[in-house]
Amino acid sequence: MEQMKNLTGGDFLVTEPLANDIFIPEEFDEEQHMMAKTCEDFLDAEVFPMLERIDNQELGLMRKLLSKAGELGLLGITIPEEYEGFGQSFLTSMRVNESIGAGYSFSVAYSAHVGIGTMPIVYYGNDKQKSKYLPKLATGAWTAAYCLTEPNAGTDANSGKTRAILSEDGKHYIINGQKMWITNGGFADVLTVFAKIDKDRVLSAFIIKANSRGITLNPEEKKMGIKGSSTRQIFFNDVKVPVGNLLGKRGEGFRIALNILHMGRMKLGVMALGASKRTINQSVTYANERKQFGSLISSFGAIKYKLAEQVIRTFTSESAVYRACKNIENLVSVNLEKGMDRGKAEIESIAKFSVECAMLKVNGSEALDYVVDEALQIWGGMGYSSEGPVDRAYRDSRINRIFEGTNEINRLLATDTTIKKAQKGEFDLFGHAKAVLDGINDLTQPEIPTDNYYEEIRYYIRNFKNAVLMVIQAFSDRFQKNLISEQEIMMNIADMMMPLYIVESTMLRVEKLEQKNGGHYVEIHKDILNVYVYDTASNILKSGRDAISSFEPEVDKLMKMCEALFIYTKVMPLDVKEARRRIADRLIYDNKYTF
Ligand SMILES: Cc1cc2nc3c(=O)[nH]c(=O)nc-3n(C[C@H](O)[C@H](O)[C@H](O)COP(=O)(O)OP(=O)(O)OC[C@H]3O[C@@H](n4cnc5c(N)ncnc54)[C@H](O)[C@@H]3O)c2cc1C
């Protein structure tokens, strides 16, 4: 395995970073904590008391809340200082987003504004466009929306029919078309709209003022969750847009759309953390109050299991998300040193880590779905009632698996992009993978190194990587250039890669925490890690077997690969019941998430 600082995404399959190579959330500094606290105070004061009114879409309320957030500076975190923002780093902005993520529909409106709404201009706007729009977006004087999806162009976004025709005098584009599911659509002032110019086959992007003549809206969509978030169809009927409002170059729209989505995916991954932690707190406080059979329900093993799993999925997600965010931030610094401006440096760095963005969006949204589902279960009938707080969390969580690219598409992307990056020579995946596959004939079961805790976990993780590499190599050998037609197997591989990245991130975090604070400090963290390692072994084994059994016709080869998978996923037995109980007991004792 190569030792290198992680400056390219997707290479985690072939590298072996040390604890000191990664960032852990315990390393956020005072200023970052202060910003996060400001967001939490804002939610406490302005959002949580209003949840019912927000969900009823009280006229003007969401707009007013965004303006208030703007007054506090919360909308300008990533906007450069020369445009009245705070010019904070990618990592800091992600920490802020985690806190806001607890805010139900408000968090969706916030993230659509500061993220997919504003960032296209930060990353791709020219000086004139930035000067005109960013100061107003930073203060909340204007709000923003991102208009990509159309009724017949969802996942296949490039098939959109919205057209931009250059006017005869060459001064305007005339836009006609229809956009669907536009978050903040009901009140946004500034729209980033994707359309094809003339007979182009690829999209271009435009900045359009929402009050332009020819723009009309459908009524609010009636939705299952995030009811307070404005979601509209927007119609463009001969809308005149000055040529100076073309964002980036002609034909660059699809690239802009995709890169903005990479950023949005990572943001969704961190926002899910904020929502998870709030929901865990609601789960444990209720479990610590509710009595049945004369005992608090938090004393029952079945409930402890749920509480512990909520913590495990949140802690492990958090470890991975901030590792990736800091890796992106490190690459931003390298790009800045090369002379790139901040916007370009950031978006290029995010794009390099598109594999991690996709995986962490999927993992974050699915971890949150687990957390809210079990929260509802812990609350029992009161969970199902609208009188309690968790039905909203349950309903609001579900959208996360659909927008910013569905989880199916993000799984496919994670595998496809990894393989393509390797084919382009960004890292040597196939050299390692071929060596692993060639070596399985002579593979014997080595003794597990149990003398040193981290050596043992490292050994497992190395083996998990071998399992993934073996499957990727066999799959590539079998389907050559036609991999993408085998979606089930691509998804199996994504389901191997995701827990692998997360388990490694968690191990490095726990190791770093122990280096800083001593062994006693990480006893519970080790329980979390141990359970996650144990589950990852079974998950990788299952997905790997599903994959190879689906494509390998030669029984001998198939059996050999199955044996190798068993060896690569062998871990020592673990008393998972007691480990989960200890995690739950700590949560129950603290009566809130403190991990
Ligand atoms: C509440 C809400 C807010 C939204 N906000 C915005 C916004 O602000 N701006 C914006 O532009 N869009 C927004 N969207 C749109 C959202 O991004 C799309 O809904 C999403 O991309 C999926 O597109 P679709 O709904 O057309 O589903 P489809 O693309 O029709 O997908 C349907 C199913 O088919 C699967 N599928 C599709 N293609 C493939 C494939 N090639 N291989 C395998 N499976 C596939 C999908 O995974 C999914 O399970 C929002 C949507 C909602 C519901």
The ligand as an SDF file (V2000), in Angstrom:
LIG
                    3D

 53 58  0  0  0  0  0  0  0  0999 V2000
  -38.7810   18.1670   -2.2330 C   0  0  0  0  0  0  0  0  0  0  0  0
  -37.8690   18.2230   -3.4130 C   0  0  0  0  0  0  0  0  0  0  0  0
  -37.0260   19.2980   -3.5740 C   0  0  0  0  0  0  0  0  0  0  0  0
  -36.1990   19.3900   -4.6910 C   0  0  0  0  0  0  0  0  0  0  0  0
  -35.4300   20.5020   -4.8930 N   0  0  0  0  0  0  0  0  0  0  0  0
  -34.8190   20.6850   -6.1040 C   0  0  0  0  0  0  0  0  0  0  0  0
  -34.1910   21.9270   -6.4240 C   0  0  0  0  0  0  0  0  0  0  0  0
  -34.1290   22.8480   -5.6070 O   0  0  0  0  0  0  0  0  0  0  0  0
  -33.6610   22.0680   -7.6610 N   0  0  0  0  0  0  0  0  0  0  0  0
  -33.6940   21.0800   -8.5930 C   0  0  0  0  0  0  0  0  0  0  0  0
  -33.1980   21.2850   -9.7000 O   0  0  0  0  0  0  0  0  0  0  0  0
  -34.2630   19.8700   -8.3140 N   0  0  0  0  0  0  0  0  0  0  0  0
  -34.8320   19.6610   -7.0990 C   0  0  0  0  0  0  0  0  0  0  0  0
  -35.4460   18.4650   -6.8100 N   0  0  0  0  0  0  0  0  0  0  0  0
  -35.4330   17.4170   -7.8010 C   0  0  0  0  0  0  0  0  0  0  0  0
  -34.6300   16.1900   -7.3970 C   0  0  0  0  0  0  0  0  0  0  0  0
  -33.2650   16.4910   -7.5120 O   0  0  0  0  0  0  0  0  0  0  0  0
  -35.0860   15.0430   -8.2740 C   0  0  0  0  0  0  0  0  0  0  0  0
  -36.3420   14.6390   -7.7750 O   0  0  0  0  0  0  0  0  0  0  0  0
  -34.1330   13.8770   -8.2750 C   0  0  0  0  0  0  0  0  0  0  0  0
  -32.9740   14.2240   -8.9780 O   0  0  0  0  0  0  0  0  0  0  0  0
  -34.7210   12.6230   -8.9140 C   0  0  0  0  0  0  0  0  0  0  0  0
  -35.3360   12.9160  -10.1310 O   0  0  0  0  0  0  0  0  0  0  0  0
  -36.8330   12.4000  -10.4040 P   0  0  0  0  0  0  0  0  0  0  0  0
  -37.6570   12.7970   -9.2550 O   0  0  0  0  0  0  0  0  0  0  0  0
  -37.2400   12.8610  -11.7310 O   0  0  0  0  0  0  0  0  0  0  0  0
  -36.7160   10.8320  -10.3790 O   0  0  0  0  0  0  0  0  0  0  0  0
  -36.3050    9.9130  -11.6050 P   0  0  0  0  0  0  0  0  0  0  0  0
  -35.0620   10.4010  -12.2430 O   0  0  0  0  0  0  0  0  0  0  0  0
  -37.4830    9.6860  -12.4680 O   0  0  0  0  0  0  0  0  0  0  0  0
  -35.9630    8.5620  -10.8420 O   0  0  0  0  0  0  0  0  0  0  0  0
  -36.9650    7.6190  -10.4210 C   0  0  0  0  0  0  0  0  0  0  0  0
  -36.2600    6.3740   -9.8870 C   0  0  0  0  0  0  0  0  0  0  0  0
  -35.4730    5.7850  -10.9390 O   0  0  0  0  0  0  0  0  0  0  0  0
  -34.1210    5.6860  -10.5310 C   0  0  0  0  0  0  0  0  0  0  0  0
  -33.2610    5.9630  -11.6870 N   0  0  0  0  0  0  0  0  0  0  0  0
  -33.3120    7.0070  -12.5400 C   0  0  0  0  0  0  0  0  0  0  0  0
  -32.3390    6.9050  -13.4530 N   0  0  0  0  0  0  0  0  0  0  0  0
  -31.6590    5.7860  -13.1760 C   0  0  0  0  0  0  0  0  0  0  0  0
  -30.5300    5.1340  -13.7500 C   0  0  0  0  0  0  0  0  0  0  0  0
  -29.8630    5.6220  -14.7950 N   0  0  0  0  0  0  0  0  0  0  0  0
  -30.1120    3.9850  -13.1980 N   0  0  0  0  0  0  0  0  0  0  0  0
  -30.7320    3.4710  -12.1090 C   0  0  0  0  0  0  0  0  0  0  0  0
  -31.7890    4.0270  -11.5230 N   0  0  0  0  0  0  0  0  0  0  0  0
  -32.2520    5.1770  -12.0360 C   0  0  0  0  0  0  0  0  0  0  0  0
  -33.9400    6.7260   -9.4280 C   0  0  0  0  0  0  0  0  0  0  0  0
  -32.8620    6.3950   -8.5710 O   0  0  0  0  0  0  0  0  0  0  0  0
  -35.2950    6.6830   -8.7510 C   0  0  0  0  0  0  0  0  0  0  0  0
  -35.3130    5.6280   -7.8200 O   0  0  0  0  0  0  0  0  0  0  0  0
  -36.2190   18.3440   -5.6560 C   0  0  0  0  0  0  0  0  0  0  0  0
  -37.0520   17.2420   -5.4600 C   0  0  0  0  0  0  0  0  0  0  0  0
  -37.8910   17.1770   -4.3750 C   0  0  0  0  0  0  0  0  0  0  0  0
  -38.8060   15.9980   -4.2480 C   0  0  0  0  0  0  0  0  0  0  0  0
  1  2  1  0
  2  3  1  0
  2 52  2  0
  3  4  2  0
  4  5  1  0
  4 50  1  0
  5  6  2  0
  6  7  1  0
  6 13  1  0
  7  8  2  0
  7  9  1  0
  9 10  1  0
 10 11  2  0
 10 12  1  0
 12 13  2  0
 13 14  1  0
 14 15  1  0
 14 50  1  0
 15 16  1  0
 16 17  1  0
 16 18  1  0
 18 19  1  0
 18 20  1  0
 20 21  1  0
 20 22  1  0
 22 23  1  0
 23 24  1  0
 24 25  2  0
 24 26  1  0
 24 27  1  0
 27 28  1  0
 28 29  2  0
 28 30  1  0
 28 31  1  0
 31 32  1  0
 32 33  1  0
 33 34  1  0
 33 48  1  0
 34 35  1  0
 35 36  1  0
 35 46  1  0
 36 37  1  0
 36 45  1  0
 37 38  2  0
 38 39  1  0
 39 40  1  0
 39 45  2  0
 40 41  1  0
 40 42  2  0
 42 43  1  0
 43 44  2  0
 44 45  1  0
 46 47  1  0
 46 48  1  0
 48 49  1  0
 50 51  2  0
 51 52  1  0
 52 53  1  0
M  END
$$$$
